[in-house]
């Protein structure tokens, strides 16, 4: 009997709250849609004006930066800085190299559609390449060296160390 009373109470509560929400809707005293449209149009015009000003400012900044303004905060890196960065190794990608592309084509022709034969052929061609990466570093005397790197089972081996000299850098 107690559950019937509770059920009746819940139903009457829900009906009362629903009826309270069914009253007259409040209508704004005046139509604000026209004002909103006008304000959006003004905001869009202001945004366009700001963008134009920023564009002009950036053009001015670009011309100023071309004059190489040295304020102590600009860092200019050259190609040599990227090549000789410490602990950077340029890895060799067999798949994207000329020997890799040639091996892919040759193995495609040899395998005649058999994917397993093609994979074995490409893998055999890749084993012939002993290079995994390249590294530029300075030796003990301060001269630059181009090192050819091989990585096997987590162990780095240097296959070749070739002394090099950097030429003067140009803008190209």
N, CA, C and O atoms as a DFTB+ gen file, in Angstrom:
688 C
 N C O
     1  1       0.808      -1.181       0.000
     2  2       0.000       0.000       0.000
     3  2       0.857       1.254       0.000
     4  3       0.502       2.276      -0.586
     5  1       1.969       1.150       0.657
     6  2       2.893       2.283       0.717
     7  2       3.436       2.596      -0.683
     8  3       3.621       3.767      -1.013
     9  1       3.696       1.577      -1.515
    10  2       4.217       1.797      -2.860
    11  2       3.180       2.459      -3.754
    12  3       3.542       3.235      -4.639
    13  1       1.893       2.170      -3.545
    14  2       0.844       2.831      -4.325
    15  2       0.790       4.315      -4.016
    16  3       0.579       5.124      -4.919
    17  1       0.975       4.681      -2.776
    18  2       0.964       6.081      -2.378
    19  2       2.159       6.806      -2.983
    20  3       2.040       7.928      -3.475
    21  1       3.289       6.158      -2.938
    22  2       4.508       6.753      -3.510
    23  2       4.365       6.923      -5.015
    24  3       4.753       7.952      -5.570
    25  1       3.809       5.919      -5.671
    26  2       3.600       5.985      -7.112
    27  2       2.629       7.112      -7.467
    28  3       2.854       7.842      -8.432
    29  1       1.579       7.253      -6.715
    30  2       0.586       8.310      -6.949
    31  2       1.222       9.681      -6.746
    32  3       0.963      10.619      -7.501
    33  1       2.056       9.782      -5.716
    34  2       2.742      11.049      -5.452
    35  2       3.661      11.432      -6.611
    36  3       3.669      12.588      -7.035
    37  1       4.435      10.476      -7.129
    38  2       5.342      10.749      -8.236
    39  2       4.590      11.165      -9.488
    40  3       5.002      12.092     -10.186
    41  1       3.498      10.490      -9.770
    42  2       2.712      10.839     -10.958
    43  2       2.137      12.234     -10.824
    44  3       2.162      13.004     -11.784
    45  1       1.626      12.573      -9.668
    46  2       1.062      13.913      -9.481
    47  2       2.154      14.972      -9.513
    48  3       1.919      16.078     -10.001
    49  1       3.347      14.660      -9.003
    50  2       4.464      15.610      -9.039
    51  2       4.901      15.890     -10.473
    52  3       5.127      17.040     -10.849
    53  1       5.018      14.834     -11.267
    54  2       5.418      14.990     -12.668
    55  2       4.363      15.780     -13.430
    56  3       4.698      16.649     -14.236
    57  1       3.101      15.486     -13.182
    58  2       2.016      16.205     -13.862
    59  2       2.019      17.675     -13.467
    60  3       1.764      18.541     -14.304
    61  1       2.299      17.962     -12.219
    62  2       2.300      19.352     -11.754
    63  2       3.447      20.134     -12.375
    64  3       3.264      21.277     -12.793
    65  1       4.619      19.534     -12.438
    66  2       5.754      20.251     -13.028
    67  2       5.560      20.428     -14.526
    68  3       5.969      21.447     -15.082
    69  1       4.949      19.462     -15.187
    70  2       4.688      19.590     -16.620
    71  2       3.659      20.674     -16.870
    72  3       3.786      21.435     -17.829
    73  1       2.640      20.760     -16.022
    74  2       1.598      21.774     -16.192
    75  2       2.160      23.164     -15.939
    76  3       1.755      24.126     -16.591
    77  1       3.084      23.274     -15.004
    78  2       3.680      24.575     -14.712
    79  2       4.486      25.059     -15.897
    80  3       4.565      26.263     -16.140
    81  1       5.080      24.150     -16.633
    82  2       5.871      24.533     -17.788
    83  2       5.030      24.846     -19.007
    84  3       5.559      25.358     -19.993
    85  1       3.747      24.560     -18.975
    86  2       2.882      24.778     -20.134
    87  2       2.246      26.149     -20.138
    88  3       1.363      26.404     -20.957
    89  1       2.647      27.016     -19.281
    90  2       2.044      28.344     -19.210
    91  2       2.426      29.184     -20.408
    92  3       3.069      28.694     -21.336
    93  1       2.033      30.454     -20.391
    94  2       2.300      31.374     -21.483
    95  2       3.802      31.587     -21.608
    96  3       4.496      31.838     -20.623
    97  1       4.282      31.483     -22.831
    98  2       5.708      31.709     -23.051
    99  2       5.991      33.195     -22.948
   100  3       5.159      34.029     -23.303
   101  1       7.169      33.509     -22.460
   102  2       7.510      34.922     -22.390
   103  2       8.048      35.355     -23.742
   104  3       8.884      34.674     -24.335
   105  1       7.569      36.477     -24.218
   106  2       7.961      37.025     -25.507
   107  2       8.704      38.318     -25.232
   108  3       8.255      39.135     -24.428
   109  1       9.854      38.514     -25.904
   110  2      10.563      39.770     -25.669
   111  2       9.698      40.955     -26.093
   112  3       8.880      40.852     -27.008
   113  1       9.891      42.049     -25.428
   114  2       9.093      43.240     -25.700
   115  2       9.333      43.762     -27.103
   116  3       8.431      44.340     -27.709
   117  1      10.548      43.565     -27.637
   118  2      10.848      44.029     -28.986
   119  2      11.618      42.955     -29.738
   120  3      12.198      42.058     -29.124
   121  1      11.627      43.040     -31.028
   122  2      12.305      42.058     -31.875
   123  2      13.796      42.337     -31.855
   124  3      14.232      43.405     -32.284
   125  1      14.596      41.378     -31.354
   126  2      16.042      41.579     -31.235
   127  2      16.816      40.931     -32.378
   128  3      18.035      41.087     -32.444
   129  1      16.151      40.209     -33.279
   130  2      16.866      39.528     -34.353
   131  2      17.527      40.518     -35.302
   132  3      18.628      40.258     -35.787
   133  1      16.889      41.631     -35.573
   134  2      17.483      42.627     -36.468
   135  2      18.734      43.224     -35.829
   136  3      19.742      43.445     -36.500
   137  1      18.657      43.483     -34.522
   138  2      19.827      44.034     -33.829
   139  2      20.984      43.045     -33.835
   140  3      22.138      43.432     -34.018
   141  1      20.664      41.735     -33.628
   142  2      21.705      40.716     -33.641
   143  2      22.356      40.630     -35.007
   144  3      23.577      40.505     -35.095
   145  1      21.569      40.692     -36.082
   146  2      22.114      40.626     -37.437
   147  2      23.027      41.814     -37.697
   148  3      24.100      41.671     -38.283
   149  1      22.578      43.019     -37.243
   150  2      23.412      44.212     -37.425
   151  2      24.722      44.095     -36.653
   152  3      25.779      44.465     -37.164
   153  1      24.656      43.583     -35.426
   154  2      25.874      43.471     -34.625
   155  2      26.822      42.445     -35.228
   156  3      28.038      42.634     -35.200
   157  1      26.267      41.336     -35.785
   158  2      27.120      40.339     -36.442
   159  2      27.788      40.927     -37.682
   160  3      28.956      40.646     -37.946
   161  1      27.068      41.731     -38.435
   162  2      27.639      42.363     -39.628
   163  2      28.756      43.321     -39.236
   164  3      29.797      43.369     -39.892
   165  1      28.541      44.084     -38.167
   166  2      29.577      45.016     -37.705
   167  2      30.812      44.257     -37.236
   168  3      31.940      44.661     -37.518
   169  1      30.593      43.139     -36.509
   170  2      31.718      42.337     -36.041
   171  2      32.508      41.766     -37.204
   172  3      33.737      41.713     -37.157
   173  1      31.807      41.337     -38.251
   174  2      32.482      40.786     -39.428
   175  2      33.320      41.855     -40.122
   176  3      34.445      41.593     -40.546
   177  1      32.757      43.076     -40.238
   178  2      33.508      44.178     -40.858
   179  2      34.746      44.522     -40.036
   180  3      35.823      44.757     -40.584
   181  1      34.579      44.547     -38.711
   182  2      35.713      44.853     -37.836
   183  2      36.788      43.765     -37.951
   184  3      37.982      44.063     -37.940
   185  1      36.358      42.513     -38.059
   186  2      37.318      41.411     -38.190
   187  2      38.089      41.528     -39.500
   188  3      39.295      41.283     -39.534
   189  1      37.397      41.902     -40.584
   190  2      38.073      42.095     -41.870
   191  2      39.076      43.228     -41.780
   192  3      40.184      43.130     -42.309
   193  1      38.690      44.295     -41.115
   194  2      39.598      45.435     -40.970
   195  2      40.819      45.042     -40.149
   196  3      41.943      45.425     -40.474
   197  1      40.592      44.271     -39.078
   198  2      41.716      43.805     -38.251
   199  2      42.640      42.899     -39.050
   200  3      43.862      43.008     -38.945
   201  1      42.060      41.998     -39.855
   202  2      42.877      41.103     -40.680
   203  2      43.708      41.893     -41.683
   204  3      44.882      41.589     -41.898
   205  1      43.107      42.898     -42.293
   206  2      43.837      43.724     -43.259
   207  2      44.994      44.440     -42.569
   208  3      46.097      44.520     -43.109
   209  1      44.732      44.963     -41.364
   210  2      45.782      45.663     -40.632
   211  2      46.906      44.704     -40.250
   212  3      48.084      45.045     -40.357
   213  1      46.533      43.497     -39.803
   214  2      47.545      42.504     -39.448
   215  2      48.365      42.098     -40.662
   216  3      49.574      41.892     -40.562
   217  1      47.707      41.985     -41.803
   218  2      48.405      41.634     -43.032
   219  2      49.426      42.708     -43.394
   220  3      50.559      42.404     -43.767
   221  1      49.013      43.958     -43.280
   222  2      49.932      45.079     -43.557
   223  2      51.087      45.066     -42.559
   224  3      52.241      45.280     -42.931
   225  1      50.762      44.811     -41.273
   226  2      51.801      44.778     -40.244
   227  2      52.795      43.652     -40.502
   228  3      54.000      43.825     -40.321
   229  1      52.280      42.489     -40.931
   230  2      53.181      41.365     -41.177
   231  2      54.073      41.638     -42.385
   232  3      55.233      41.227     -42.402
   233  1      53.537      42.335     -43.404
   234  2      54.368      42.700     -44.557
   235  2      55.477      43.638     -44.120
   236  3      56.619      43.513     -44.563
   237  1      55.137      44.574     -43.253
   238  2      56.136      45.510     -42.747
   239  2      57.186      44.764     -41.928
   240  3      58.381      45.030     -42.057
   241  1      56.740      43.827     -41.083
   242  2      57.666      43.039     -40.275
   243  2      58.570      42.190     -41.157
   244  3      59.764      42.065     -40.887
   245  1      57.994      41.593     -42.232
   246  2      58.801      40.787     -43.130
   247  2      59.896      41.622     -43.769
   248  3      61.039      41.179     -43.875
   249  1      59.545      42.840     -44.199
   250  2      60.558      43.690     -44.828
   251  2      61.612      44.109     -43.806
   252  3      62.789      44.248     -44.139
   253  1      61.189      44.306     -42.576
   254  2      62.149      44.661     -41.534
   255  2      63.056      43.477     -41.209
   256  3      64.254      43.652     -40.989
   257  1      62.487      42.273     -41.178
   258  2      63.294      41.108     -40.840
   259  2      64.275      40.781     -41.949
   260  3      65.334      40.210     -41.691
   261  1      63.931      41.140     -43.199
   262  2      64.854      40.913     -44.304
   263  2      66.087      41.797     -44.171
   264  3      67.152      41.483     -44.702
   265  1      65.930      42.883     -43.468
   266  2      67.059      43.778     -43.251
   267  2      67.968      43.246     -42.144
   268  3      68.958      43.887     -41.790
   269  1      67.630      42.064     -41.593
   270  2      68.419      41.395     -40.552
   271  2      68.597      42.283     -39.317
   272  3      69.712      42.639     -38.935
   273  1      67.480      42.620     -38.721
   274  2      67.499      43.383     -37.486
   275  2      68.056      42.489     -36.388
   276  3      67.470      41.444     -36.105
   277  1      69.141      42.854     -35.772
   278  2      69.781      42.037     -34.752
   279  2      69.440      42.593     -33.386
   280  3      70.056      43.553     -32.923
   281  1      68.450      41.980     -32.739
   282  2      68.071      42.407     -31.409
   283  2      68.498      41.399     -30.346
   284  3      68.143      41.540     -29.175
   285  1      69.258      40.386     -30.750
   286  2      69.751      39.397     -29.814
   287  2      68.808      38.233     -29.584
   288  3      69.186      37.260     -28.933
   289  1      67.592      38.306     -30.100
   290  2      66.622      37.238     -29.890
   291  2      66.437      36.368     -31.128
   292  3      65.877      35.276     -31.031
   293  1      66.886      36.818     -32.262
   294  2      66.728      36.047     -33.497
   295  2      67.817      34.987     -33.587
   296  3      69.001      35.276     -33.412
   297  1      67.401      33.766     -33.863
   298  2      68.352      32.675     -34.055
   299  2      68.276      32.277     -35.510
   300  3      67.227      31.860     -36.001
   301  1      69.378      32.406     -36.185
   302  2      69.409      32.041     -37.592
   303  2      70.248      30.782     -37.733
   304  3      71.427      30.763     -37.380
   305  1      69.626      29.729     -38.255
   306  2      70.335      28.473     -38.438
   307  2      70.613      28.267     -39.911
   308  3      69.804      28.594     -40.779
   309  1      71.759      27.726     -40.153
   310  2      72.162      27.451     -41.528
   311  2      72.144      25.945     -41.749
   312  3      71.963      25.173     -40.807
   313  1      72.328      25.538     -42.979
   314  2      72.296      24.116     -43.330
   315  2      73.332      23.338     -42.519
   316  3      73.062      22.224     -42.072
   317  1      74.492      23.910     -42.334
   318  2      75.544      23.242     -41.574
   319  2      75.101      22.977     -40.137
   320  3      75.458      21.951     -39.560
   321  1      74.327      23.892     -39.555
   322  2      73.845      23.708     -38.189
   323  2      72.938      22.479     -38.083
   324  3      72.980      21.753     -37.089
   325  1      72.125      22.256     -39.105
   326  2      71.237      21.091     -39.098
   327  2      72.022      19.799     -39.331
   328  3      71.754      18.779     -38.695
   329  1      72.983      19.849     -40.240
   330  2      73.775      18.650     -40.544
   331  2      74.655      18.221     -39.380
   332  3      74.838      17.028     -39.136
   333  1      75.192      19.188     -38.671
   334  2      76.174      18.885     -37.630
   335  2      75.596      18.930     -36.219
   336  3      76.346      18.946     -35.243
   337  1      74.290      18.951     -36.105
   338  2      73.679      18.971     -34.770
   339  2      74.123      17.737     -33.994
   340  3      74.204      16.650     -34.566
   341  1      74.412      17.884     -32.710
   342  2      74.894      16.744     -31.937
   343  2      73.827      15.653     -31.826
   344  3      72.631      15.934     -31.745
   345  1      74.285      14.424     -31.824
   346  2      73.423      13.254     -31.658
   347  2      72.364      13.105     -32.742
   348  3      71.299      12.540     -32.492
   349  1      72.641      13.605     -33.943
   350  2      71.721      13.451     -35.067
   351  2      72.328      12.471     -36.058
   352  3      73.465      12.635     -36.498
   353  1      71.552      11.451     -36.400
   354  2      71.974      10.476     -37.398
   355  2      70.910      10.480     -38.492
   356  3      69.721      10.343     -38.207
   357  1      71.332      10.634     -39.721
   358  2      70.424      10.599     -40.856
   359  2      70.313       9.155     -41.308
   360  3      71.274       8.571     -41.808
   361  1      69.120       8.581     -41.125
   362  2      68.922       7.166     -41.407
   363  2      68.668       6.940     -42.898
   364  3      68.004       7.736     -43.562
   365  1      69.209       5.842     -43.398
   366  2      69.093       5.446     -44.793
   367  2      67.809       4.635     -44.965
   368  3      67.584       3.666     -44.240
   369  1      66.973       5.028     -45.917
   370  2      65.731       4.321     -46.194
   371  2      65.902       3.540     -47.493
   372  3      65.890       4.124     -48.577
   373  1      66.060       2.236     -47.386
   374  2      66.259       1.396     -48.570
   375  2      65.048       1.485     -49.499
   376  3      65.202       1.567     -50.717
   377  1      63.870       1.469     -48.936
   378  2      62.641       1.478     -49.726
   379  2      62.542       2.719     -50.619
   380  3      62.031       2.632     -51.736
   381  1      63.020       3.865     -50.147
   382  2      62.928       5.110     -50.895
   383  2      64.200       5.439     -51.679
   384  3      64.255       6.462     -52.362
   385  1      65.212       4.591     -51.590
   386  2      66.471       4.853     -52.290
   387  2      66.407       4.325     -53.716
   388  3      65.526       3.536     -54.055
   389  1      67.343       4.764     -54.547
   390  2      67.404       4.270     -55.931
   391  2      67.607       2.750     -55.976
   392  3      66.900       2.074     -56.724
   393  1      68.553       2.183     -55.197
   394  2      68.685       0.719     -55.208
   395  2      67.404       0.014     -54.752
   396  3      67.068      -1.052     -55.268
   397  1      66.700       0.594     -53.800
   398  2      65.461      -0.004     -53.315
   399  2      64.366       0.005     -54.365
   400  3      63.641      -0.978     -54.518
   401  1      64.243       1.099     -55.083
   402  2      63.229       1.210     -56.136
   403  2      63.552       0.250     -57.280
   404  3      62.660      -0.406     -57.818
   405  1      64.832       0.172     -57.647
   406  2      65.237      -0.764     -58.711
   407  2      65.003      -2.211     -58.288
   408  3      64.537      -3.022     -59.088
   409  1      65.321      -2.538     -57.042
   410  2      65.114      -3.899     -56.545
   411  2      63.625      -4.238     -56.522
   412  3      63.239      -5.363     -56.842
   413  1      62.804      -3.288     -56.152
   414  2      61.351      -3.497     -56.123
   415  2      60.826      -3.848     -57.512
   416  3      60.032      -4.776     -57.670
   417  1      61.279      -3.095     -58.517
   418  2      60.833      -3.356     -59.898
   419  2      61.344      -4.708     -60.404
   420  3      60.597      -5.477     -61.010
   421  1      62.621      -4.984     -60.148
   422  2      63.206      -6.245     -60.616
   423  2      62.541      -7.443     -59.938
   424  3      62.267      -8.453     -60.586
   425  1      62.288      -7.333     -58.656
   426  2      61.675      -8.439     -57.916
   427  2      60.214      -8.629     -58.331
   428  3      59.702      -9.748     -58.309
   429  1      59.561      -7.561     -58.701
   430  2      58.182      -7.650     -59.192
   431  2      58.131      -8.477     -60.469
   432  3      57.259      -9.327     -60.648
   433  1      59.091      -8.205     -61.353
   434  2      59.143      -8.944     -62.623
   435  2      59.513     -10.414     -62.397
   436  3      58.940     -11.303     -63.026
   437  1      60.474     -10.666     -61.496
   438  2      60.916     -12.042     -61.238
   439  2      59.839     -12.887     -60.560
   440  3      59.675     -14.064     -60.880
   441  1      59.108     -12.283     -59.625
   442  2      58.152     -13.050     -58.831
   443  2      56.851     -13.342     -59.575
   444  3      56.132     -14.272     -59.212
   445  1      56.546     -12.576     -60.592
   446  2      55.344     -12.772     -61.411
   447  2      54.074     -12.880     -60.566
   448  3      53.252     -13.775     -60.765
   449  1      53.932     -11.939     -59.608
   450  2      52.708     -11.887     -58.815
   451  2      52.754     -12.642     -57.505
   452  3      51.828     -12.506     -56.705
   453  1      53.782     -13.430     -57.244
   454  2      53.892     -14.168     -55.986
   455  2      54.500     -13.240     -54.929
   456  3      55.688     -12.924     -54.986
   457  1      53.677     -12.803     -53.962
   458  2      54.115     -11.826     -52.959
   459  2      55.221     -12.359     -52.059
   460  3      56.092     -11.597     -51.642
   461  1      55.204     -13.637     -51.755
   462  2      56.235     -14.212     -50.882
   463  2      57.597     -14.202     -51.580
   464  3      58.606     -13.871     -50.957
   465  1      57.633     -14.557     -52.849
   466  2      58.883     -14.529     -53.614
   467  2      59.403     -13.103     -53.733
   468  3      60.604     -12.854     -53.623
   469  1      58.477     -12.168     -53.960
   470  2      58.868     -10.768     -54.097
   471  2      59.475     -10.250     -52.788
   472  3      60.502      -9.571     -52.802
   473  1      58.839     -10.571     -51.663
   474  2      59.345     -10.127     -50.363
   475  2      60.730     -10.706     -50.086
   476  3      61.610      -9.999     -49.595
   477  1      60.925     -11.962     -50.389
   478  2      62.242     -12.590     -50.188
   479  2      63.293     -11.955     -51.083
   480  3      64.428     -11.740     -50.658
   481  1      62.919     -11.654     -52.318
   482  2      63.847     -11.027     -53.264
   483  2      64.266      -9.634     -52.780
   484  3      65.450      -9.298     -52.804
   485  1      63.291      -8.824     -52.340
   486  2      63.585      -7.459     -51.851
   487  2      64.439      -7.532     -50.584
   488  3      65.359      -6.735     -50.407
   489  1      64.136      -8.480     -49.713
   490  2      64.916      -8.631     -48.482
   491  2      66.368      -9.007     -48.784
   492  3      67.287      -8.519     -48.126
   493  1      66.571      -9.875     -49.780
   494  2      67.933     -10.253     -50.168
   495  2      68.680      -9.047     -50.741
   496  3      69.869      -8.867     -50.478
   497  1      67.986      -8.227     -51.520
   498  2      68.619      -7.028     -52.079
   499  2      68.959      -6.033     -50.980
   500  3      69.983      -5.355     -51.048
   501  1      68.116      -5.945     -49.982
   502  2      68.355      -5.006     -48.884
   503  2      69.552      -5.437     -48.040
   504  3      70.268      -4.586     -47.513
   505  1      69.782      -6.745     -47.904
   506  2      70.921      -7.230     -47.122
   507  2      72.247      -6.854     -47.763
   508  3      73.269      -6.783     -47.080
   509  1      72.238      -6.612     -49.072
   510  2      73.468      -6.231     -49.766
   511  2      73.906      -4.815     -49.397
   512  3      75.078      -4.470     -49.545
   513  1      72.980      -4.006     -48.923
   514  2      73.295      -2.630     -48.514
   515  2      73.726      -2.666     -47.055
   516  3      72.966      -3.085     -46.183
   517  1      74.941      -2.228     -46.801
   518  2      75.490      -2.340     -45.447
   519  2      75.344      -1.063     -44.630
   520  3      75.806      -1.008     -43.490
   521  1      74.719      -0.049     -45.182
   522  2      74.632       1.255     -44.519
   523  2      73.263       1.421     -43.869
   524  3      72.239       1.091     -44.467
   525  1      73.253       1.931     -42.649
   526  2      71.998       2.262     -41.979
   527  2      71.807       3.765     -41.816
   528  3      70.675       4.246     -41.767
   529  1      72.899       4.503     -41.732
   530  2      72.761       5.939     -41.534
   531  2      74.072       6.676     -41.714
   532  3      75.129       6.081     -41.924
   533  1      73.962       8.014     -41.622
   534  2      75.118       8.899     -41.782
   535  2      75.123       9.899     -40.643
   536  3      74.075      10.285     -40.126
   537  1      76.315      10.307     -40.265
   538  2      76.467      11.204     -39.123
   539  2      77.647      12.133     -39.394
   540  3      78.673      11.699     -39.919
   541  1      77.507      13.391     -39.043
   542  2      78.592      14.361     -39.187
   543  2      79.047      14.763     -37.799
   544  3      78.238      15.139     -36.951
   545  1      80.344      14.680     -37.577
   546  2      80.895      15.014     -36.267
   547  2      82.314      15.545     -36.422
   548  3      82.889      15.484     -37.509
   549  1      82.872      16.059     -35.347
   550  2      84.249      16.539     -35.368
   551  2      85.145      15.514     -34.683
   552  3      84.773      14.915     -33.673
   553  1      86.322      15.327     -35.250
   554  2      87.278      14.410     -34.623
   555  2      88.029      15.141     -33.514
   556  3      87.709      16.285     -33.192
   557  1      89.019      14.486     -32.937
   558  2      89.761      15.062     -31.815
   559  2      90.506      16.341     -32.186
   560  3      90.715      17.209     -31.339
   561  1      90.905      16.457     -33.447
   562  2      91.643      17.649     -33.867
   563  2      90.712      18.790     -34.288
   564  3      91.187      19.868     -34.644
   565  1      89.390      18.568     -34.253
   566  2      88.439      19.624     -34.596
   567  2      88.030      19.636     -36.055
   568  3      87.289      20.523     -36.479
   569  1      88.498      18.667     -36.834
   570  2      88.124      18.606     -38.250
   571  2      86.837      17.803     -38.398
   572  3      86.570      16.879     -37.630
   573  1      86.047      18.175     -39.403
   574  2      84.769      17.517     -39.619
   575  2      84.954      16.174     -40.309
   576  3      85.793      16.012     -41.195
   577  1      84.127      15.200     -39.865
   578  2      84.190      13.842     -40.390
   579  2      82.777      13.388     -40.729
   580  3      81.834      13.635     -39.977
   581  1      82.645      12.723     -41.869
   582  2      81.388      12.105     -42.284
   583  2      81.489      10.627     -41.934
   584  3      82.349       9.919     -42.456
   585  1      80.613      10.164     -41.051
   586  2      80.670       8.791     -40.581
   587  2      79.496       7.982     -41.145
   588  3      78.350       8.430     -41.136
   589  1      79.813       6.788     -41.630
   590  2      78.799       5.863     -42.113
   591  2      78.515       4.889     -40.980
   592  3      79.431       4.268     -40.441
   593  1      77.226       4.757     -40.617
   594  2      76.828       4.037     -39.423
   595  2      76.064       2.764     -39.790
   596  3      75.257       2.754     -40.720
   597  1      76.332       1.699     -39.049
   598  2      75.588       0.442     -39.162
   599  2      75.098       0.085     -37.766
   600  3      75.867       0.110     -36.805
   601  1      73.805      -0.249     -37.658
   602  2      73.231      -0.621     -36.376
   603  2      72.752      -2.070     -36.477
   604  3      71.927      -2.405     -37.327
   605  1      73.284      -2.922     -35.598
   606  2      72.891      -4.326     -35.603
   607  2      72.715      -4.786     -34.166
   608  3      73.630      -4.678     -33.350
   609  1      71.541      -5.294     -33.870
   610  2      71.205      -5.764     -32.527
   611  2      71.441      -4.698     -31.465
   612  3      71.896      -5.002     -30.362
   613  1      71.132      -3.457     -31.797
   614  2      71.268      -2.362     -30.848
   615  2      72.676      -1.833     -30.681
   616  3      72.902      -0.940     -29.865
   617  1      73.632      -2.364     -31.436
   618  2      75.024      -1.922     -31.339
   619  2      75.353      -1.063     -32.551
   620  3      75.135      -1.473     -33.691
   621  1      75.883       0.136     -32.295
   622  2      76.240       1.060     -33.365
   623  2      77.687       0.834     -33.758
   624  3      78.585       0.850     -32.916
   625  1      77.903       0.619     -35.068
   626  2      79.256       0.463     -35.595
   627  2      79.489       1.535     -36.646
   628  3      78.599       1.842     -37.439
   629  1      80.690       2.102     -36.648
   630  2      81.047       3.090     -37.647
   631  2      81.858       2.383     -38.724
   632  3      82.967       1.912     -38.473
   633  1      81.285       2.313     -39.939
   634  2      81.940       1.596     -41.023
   635  2      83.030       2.422     -41.687
   636  3      84.103       1.910     -42.006
   637  1      82.748       3.707     -41.893
   638  2      83.710       4.591     -42.570
   639  2      83.732       5.933     -41.861
   640  3      82.712       6.407     -41.359
   641  1      84.906       6.535     -41.830
   642  2      85.066       7.904     -41.344
   643  2      85.826       8.652     -42.425
   644  3      87.005       8.399     -42.672
   645  1      85.120       9.582     -43.067
   646  2      85.704      10.315     -44.191
   647  2      85.842      11.779     -43.797
   648  3      84.853      12.416     -43.435
   649  1      87.072      12.330     -43.863
   650  2      87.237      13.747     -43.536
   651  2      86.575      14.615     -44.618
   652  3      86.676      14.330     -45.811
   653  1      85.899      15.675     -44.172
   654  2      85.224      16.575     -45.114
   655  2      85.514      18.013     -44.733
   656  3      85.946      18.304     -43.618
   657  1      85.268      18.909     -45.683
   658  2      85.356      20.343     -45.433
   659  2      84.079      20.982     -45.938
   660  3      83.591      20.652     -47.019
   661  1      83.546      21.889     -45.158
   662  2      82.360      22.612     -45.580
   663  2      82.788      23.834     -46.373
   664  3      83.746      24.519     -46.017
   665  1      82.073      24.094     -47.441
   666  2      82.336      25.264     -48.265
   667  2      81.568      26.451     -47.673
   668  3      80.780      26.289     -46.741
   669  1      81.807      27.636     -48.220
   670  2      81.072      28.810     -47.770
   671  2      79.586      28.613     -48.083
   672  3      79.214      28.125     -49.150
   673  1      78.765      29.004     -47.133
   674  2      77.327      28.874     -47.349
   675  2      76.809      30.089     -48.096
   676  3      77.199      31.229     -47.841
   677  1      75.920      29.800     -49.024
   678  2      75.229      30.867     -49.743
   679  2      73.759      30.766     -49.401
   680  3      73.355      29.877     -48.651
   681  1      72.952      31.667     -49.941
   682  2      71.530      31.617     -49.644
   683  2      70.852      30.436     -50.290
   684  3      69.760      30.055     -49.868
   685  1      71.456      29.843     -51.297
   686  2      70.887      28.691     -51.963
   687  2      71.483      27.427     -51.426
   688  3      71.123      26.337     -51.871
